[in-house]
Every structure is written in structure tokens, then in C-alpha cells.
Amino acid sequence: MLVKNECRNSPLGLLTQVRRSLSWIHLLDLDGIGFILLIDEIEEPRQTAPDWHKRAKAEGSCVTGLYLRAVGKAPAHIVLYVREPYRGIPLIYRWTTVPSLSICYTLAHEVGHHLIAMRIHIPRQ
């Protein structure tokens, strides 16, 4: 899985933690997702932004990720807003699996949106 890091100031170990989180998600569930994009935080909403985006920014809500469906030749992908999963994790725990679990929670949630969009149910054995 391609991981594009566009963070201005990545937390130490970020790519390792994202890759570890991806290893905990079944490969068939990731099928059709072109890449994971890592950025610092959700951008300010534009005039044309959806209502949820404007409301989330206005209320200061925690947005940790976003699933974007495939459009034309652009593949489906997941945007992970990196600052939010690390907020509230003490420095002493940053080199444990705690950040990986937080990232995995968000990735699994967004992969769920992908599976719903693809209308796929993969039975577990």
C-alpha cells in the first residue's frame, strides 16, 4: 500500500506506525484503495465544502480521517489527519503501540466506508 506523507512536521515513527496499523487490516479489505495520504490536519472549509466539514471546524470537532471514493481516473484513497490521533498521548507512550492503535482505529473506520462504497462483504473464516 502506497503511503504519501505530506505532513510538514511528522511525529517520529509515523510511517512505521501507519505501516504497522495497515498490517493489522486484512489485505482484501484494502483492495481498491490506491493510497493513504498523511497530512497534518483538516484544512479550513471553503465556500463549497460540505456542511459536515464546516460544522466540524466551527465546533472544533476531532476529525482523524476521511475516505474519498474513486472519481474518474483518481483512485479511492484515505486521508489521515495525523495531529489528531497523537493528541492526548503522553510522550512516554509515543514509542509503544498506543499511537498505532489510534491510527488503526481511524484506518479501520475509513476502510469500512470503502467496503460500504464498494458494497462488498468479505466473510471471515
N, C-alpha and C positions, 0 to 999 in steps of 0.2 A: 504494500500500500504506500503510495506516494504521500509524504508529509511535507507541506510547504510552510516553512517558518518565516512569517513576515512580521514578527514581533520586533519592536525597537529595542527592548531590553528583556530578553528571555530569562526566566528563572533558571538557575543552574539545574541541570539534569532534566530539563523539559522534554527533549526529544527521547531520551531513554524512558521517561515515564509514559509518554504517549505511545511509544512502541510496545512497552510492557502492557499497557491497557489494551491495545489492539490485539495482542496475543491472547487475551482472555475472551475475546469475542470470536464466535465461530466464523470461519472463512466464508462459508456460504451466505451468511448474513451480510457480509461486506461486499458481495458480488454486485457490481453495477455502480459502486461508489468510486468515482475517479480519483479523488484525493481528499486529504484532510488539510484545511487551511488554518494555520495558527496566527491569530492577531491579538493585540493587547486587550482591546475592549470594544464593545459595540459602539459604532460611530453615532454621531448626532443625527437624528432623523431629518430627512429632507422633507420638503412640502409634499412630495408624492409617496412618502413612506407609509406603510400600513399602520392602522390605528394601534395595534398591539405594540409596535415599535415606539410610537410617540408616547403612549401611555406608560410603557416600561421605563423610558428615560425620565418622564415627568415625575413618576413615583419613586424613582431610584431603585427599581427592582433589579434583582440579580439575574442576569441573562448569561448563561455559561456556554451556550452553543446554539447552532442554527443548521437545519438541514435544508438544502436547496436542490430541488428536483432538476433533472436533465432538461435543458431547453435548447432545441436545435442541436448544434454540434457540441455544445458545452455539456460535459458530463455532470451527473449528480455529484454533489460534494457536501462535506460537513465543514462548517466554520466553528472553530473552538476559540472562545474568548478567554484567553489564558489568565488574566488577572483574577477573575472571579473564583476559579477553583482553588487558588492559592490563598485567597483572603481568609483570614481566620486560622490558618495553620501555623502554629509556632515554628520558628526557625529550627528548633531541635528536631522536629518531625519531618522536615523537608526532604531528608535523605532516607526516609522509610517508605513503606508502601502507601502511606496516607495520601500524598498527592496523586499517586497512581489510581487509587480507589476513587478519589473525587473526579479525576479525569475520565475514568472508565464509566462512572455513573452517567456523566454527560454524554459520552460517546455511545453508550448502550441506548440511551434515550433517543438520540438522534438517529441511530441505526433502526430503531423501532419505527420512526417516522418513514425511513426509507422502505422498510418492509411493507408498511401500510400503503405507501405510494405505489409500490410495485405489485401490491395485492398478492404477496407471497406468504405462504405459511410453510415453514420448514419443520417437519416433525422431528422431535428429538428421540434418540434411541437410548 
